Amino acid sequence: MTEKETRNFALRDKDGNEIGVFTGKQPRQAALKAANRGYKDIRLRERGTKKVHVFTGERKQVKKPKGAPSWMPEKIWKPVVKKVGVEKLENLETATAKVVVVKRRK
């Protein structure tokens, strides 16, 4: 069984500028990391491709797990993301690249 390699996903703002990089084996894993930092509209472009994975995210404060160590606070932040769809960029050179919607989930 081959082990999946980590991939880099560039976080894009509304203007198309890349403002951060998150790593993960799946786009959702990178989106959870972005949501944990407080981003709500998450658009992740997979490095080396023209795919943009679109998520909505938030952070919720929940009780700590039952088996948690004593040093952990009573309330912790838990990220929650929902995939909106996948978009495909036509080109990467311009920050305002035209976007073509490939797949959208409801």
N, C-alpha and C positions, 0 to 999 in steps of 0.2 A: 504494500500500500504506500503510495507516494504521499509525502507531506506537502501541503499547499504552502506556497511562499507568501510572505507578506507583500501587500501592494501599497503604493502611495496614492492618496487621494487629495487633490488640491481643493480647498474650500474656496468657493467663489461668492462674491457679494452680488447685489442686484445689478451692478454695472458690468459684471463679468470679470472684475479684477480678482486675481487669486490672492487671498489674504492669509492663508495658512495651509499647512499640510498635516494630514492625519493618516496613520498607517493602520492596516488591518488585513486580514485574510479575505474578508467580505466587505462590501460597501457599508452594510449595516453596522459592522463593528466600528468603522471609522466614523459613521454618523453618531453612534452612541458617545464616542469620545468628544465629538463636536458639541453635542447636546449637553454633555456634562460641563462644558465650558460656558454654557449659557446661550448658544446660538439657537434660534427658533426656526428660521428659514434656511435649511441646509441644502446646499447645492455642491456636490462633490464630483469633480472631474477626475477620472482615473488617469493617472500619468501614463503617457504613451498611447493613449486612445483619444477619441473625440466624444466619448460617452460622458454624459453628466447625469449622475444619480440624484434625484430630487427627493428630499425628506422633509417632514415637519417634525420638530422636536421640542421637548420641554424637560425641565427638571422638577421632580416631585420629592418632597421631604417625607420619608417613611421611617418607621421604627427600625432599629437595628435588628439583624437576624438573631434567632435564638442561640445559635452556637458562636456568637461573636465574642471576640476577646474583651476583657474588662476595660481596656484603654479606649475602646471605640465609644463615641458619644451615643446618647440615647436615640437621637434622630440623625439620619444620614440622607444625602441627596442621591436619588436614583434617576438616571436618564431614561426617557421614553421617546422612541422615534416611530414614525409611520411612513412607509415609502409611498410617495405620490406617483412616481413614474421614472422613466428614463428618457433623456433627450439626447439628440445627436447634434454636435456642432458641425457646421459646414467648413469652418477654418479656425485655426487657433491664433493667427497672427494679430487680429484686432481684438480689442477688449469688448467691443460691441458686436460680437460675431452673431450671425443669424442662427437661430435655433430651430431645429426641426424636431417635433415630438415623435418619438418612435413608439413608445408604449406608455399607457397611462392606466393606473389601477384606480378603482373606486372603492 
